[in-house]
Amino acid sequence: MSGILRRCAALLSSAALVGVLVGVPAASADDFSRVDRDPVAGAVLVLADGREADTALFSLRVAAQDSVRAYTATSDDEVVPHAAYVESTWSDSPQWTEAPRETDPADRADWIVSHSYPMVDLPALAERSGLPQLDEGQAIAGTQAALWHVLDRVEPDREANDAPVLALYDHLVEGSTTAADTAASQSLNVVPAHAEAVAPEEPLGPLTVHTSGSDPVKVSVRGAPASWLVDGDGDQVAQVHDGDEVYLEVDPSVPAGVATLHLRSRDVPLPQGRLFTGRDGVRTRPLVTAEAGTATSSASATFTWHPEQTGEPGPEGTPEPVPEEEPPVRGEAGQEEAAPEDEERQEPSAEEDRNPEGGLAHTGTWLSGLLVIAGALMVSGLIILVLGRKRRT
């Protein structure tokens, strides 16, 4: 008997574990980026307000085996070690889009990293800046100062910094004023990011996929039962390309739900000048990519649907007044005696008002539960007795 019980318990535990594993989506380390250790240090900058700021050229891992170098976009906060980064759009950052400026800060940042180190080698960069020579630390500091100027409105101290750093800074700041509108969207995204429908009779959508790569983008949906991704013709899809539209078809038996569309692609071209921020709101200093590379990119969007709700409740939803029931007939004398009781019922007590039928419903529920438990115990006892007798015989 103990062996049977152990088998039943193991079966139940396995079923519960399978249910948990099925309900939790797998996460991949390639779905986000991280800053590698040991960045290349640049010269220390002295800012106009007297602060000293370290500069560095970071290495941002954007795929399993690929990294790109990057500068910071702001002078405050820190680059948190091991923090997860994701590619973001410049338009999602109010500090770079809402303030009126002659030239878009994102375009100026893209121009700076495209015309500076490491995209341009040190001898060529020194010549363009009117310098006889320029070392790596000075190039990093001058480029970082120019980025902080256009993105963070931070000025370097003209007296406390090295002349080569200031010369490169002036060259980059002045050149970026003529930057063209080149700020592109993310390497992989989907628009709109949310689709909602009321009592849908047709598939939800469309959501349009945009990618800078030519390889197919894997798509999947999680979060809602009896739902699947389809294209404009109603055919199920698992891969899409740039410009393709995706819909969510829902079984009519599911009146409401929320589903998440996940997109993922490898070897996506990642140009310089792209913005990376902390994943899920993690506070770490944003980074600007300083060179081109290839990345593993991911994106997501949501579908929401619910049944139609009328403005006014229907006849079934409007509770009707409960008529006062007359007491059972007990004869003429009984009817006369019951009249005072009817008058008292017109003003129920607080307990009756909160749960007028609670007593009867509770009693029936508990009684049914106890009967079921008692029956189960009796059956279990009989099984134990029968098995015990068989063993003795």
ABEGO torsion letter per residue (X at the ends): XAAAAAAAAAAAAAAAAAAAAAABBBBBAAABBBBBBGBBBBBBBBBAAGBBBBBBBBBBBABAABBBBBBBABABEBBBBGBBBBBBBAAABAAAAABBBABBAAAAAAAAAAABOAABBAAAAAAAAGBABBBAAAAAAAAAAAAAAAAAGBBBBAAABBAAAAAAAAAAAAAAAABBBABBBBABBBOBABBBBBGBABBBOBBBBBBABABBBBBBBBGBBGBBBBBAAGBBBABBBBGBBBBBBBBAABABEBBBBBBBBBGBBBBBGBBBBBBGGBBBBBBBBABBBBBBBBBBBBBBBBBBBBABBBAAABBBBBBBBBBBBAEAAAAAAAAAAAAAAABBBAAAAABAAAAAAAAAAAAAAAAAAAAAAAAAAAAAAAAAAAAAX
